[in-house]
Amino acid sequence: MTETTQTHTTPSDDPYATYRPRSPEIRAAMGALRGLREDLFEDAFAYRPLPRREPDGRFTRRLTGRKREYATWSRHVLVGAGGALAMLVGLADGGGSITGLMCGLLALAPVLLTLVRPAGAFWLSLVSTTLVAAVGTAWSDWPWLPGSFVSHLVVLTVVAIRTRPRTAAWMWLLTAAYGFVAETAFSWGHYSTNVSPMMVFSALVLLAVTVWHIRRQAEEEVTAQQTVTAHERSRRTLLEERTTIARELHDVVAHHMSVVAIQAEAAPYRVENPPPELEKAFATIRENAVAALTELRRVLGVVRAEDYEAPDTPQPTLAELDGLLANVREAGLPAEKVVTGAVRELPQGVELSAYRIVQEALSNTLRHAPGASARVEIGYVLGGLGLRIVNGPPPNPALVKPSPGAGHGITGMRERVTMLNGEMTAAPTQDGGYEVAVFLPVPMAAVDEGEA
């Protein structure tokens, strides 16, 4: 057997000892000390003024004029009132003497400092407490004389509100350490100490502020999440509407391109002895139509879902609007149609978009104004097509419940109108109903082609 010798290296002999990870306890302690340094030591006396209350807040928005402007300073007034209370208590404890006035001013100073330098106000409060205890006349309370007691509680409350729960915990621990040192090392000659009351009252105050911080943070996170959810829902609705439009355009354009290709292929056979140039021209037209159709299917076909099937029937137009109105009447929506102008055939994309806009507007009426009546106005004008869908107020507004997708149907309508370079307005009416007005421009050349 061979003996193996084991060598032991001391920490000084290990060049990598300083890079080895420390224990979790050491890391936690170092992290806590780092938090203490960041919260109460680094830039402790940095200028951080207390902001004014928002003028459109929950309470200030109910006021008008100068009252609303003055209400924005309510936070500063409350802090000043707390400082005035601490000063009056210190002045009364000193019997109105010069010493009492000095103690009152020393109690007031750290409270006022919380308005501009919150972390520094905590340290000034401890210094002020020591000075008041040194020059004060009351020997029954130690180390916080009455004025300093009120002042320190106010400082802890304001600083905790202006910072974060971790800072509140550090202030409470430092207050406990200050009280312990004052009670054990400098309490000679005093009848009683008030360290325990200070720790109990400060713990209750800081606990309440911490709970308020946690609740406020949770509300902000919920609000932010709701905003993100609403944005994502709107974006998803917009993308779905664009996908639907792309599918419908694919079907419409593909149909027309197929007709062009078929007619170009059959045209030479309708003419007896056509010249070679004409046959070549029709062949070129057919090749271009087939190539365009193939490219269109390749580009727009990617928006189809895997289970999407092309419709067997043509896409709906305004000619099928009577059937749509009959369906919504059966669903309980009294709807009437009014047509003005000379009815004519429009480009299929315009007809399809107009049909979908009317369909969505009537669906919104069914969802958001049950029991109300609707009116669909279609105007054929020289430069395009006008639509106006208006509904009355719901007979029983209390039964109307807000829909989580409210407003997304309007988004889809605007997307269709924007695609056709049209204009659209959607807004409540004066009688409590809702109105959607749309104008879709149609060039005269497109109208002539549609009629042809």
Secondary structure, DSSP 8 states (H G I E B T S, - for coil): ----------GGG-TTGGGS---HHHHHHHHHHHHHIIIIITTTT---------TTSTTGGG--HHHHHHHTTHHHHHHHHHHHHHHHHHHHHTTTSHHHHHHHHHHHHHHHHTTT-HHHHHHHHHHHHHHHHHH----SS-S--HHHHHHHHHHHHHHHHHS-HHHHHHHHHHHHHHHHHHHHHS-TT-S---HHHHHHHHHHHHHHHHHHHHHHHHHHHHHHHHHHHHHHHHHHHHHHHHHHHHHHHHHHHHHHHHHHHHHHHHGGGGSSS--HHHHHHHHHHHHHHHHHHHHHHHHHGGGS-TT----SS----GGGHHHHHHHHHHTT--EEEEEES------HHHHHHHHHHHHHHHHHHHHHSTT--EEEEEEEETTEEEEEEEE---S-GGG----TTTTHHHHHHHHHHHHTT-EEEEEE-TTS-EEEEEEEE--HHHHHHHH-
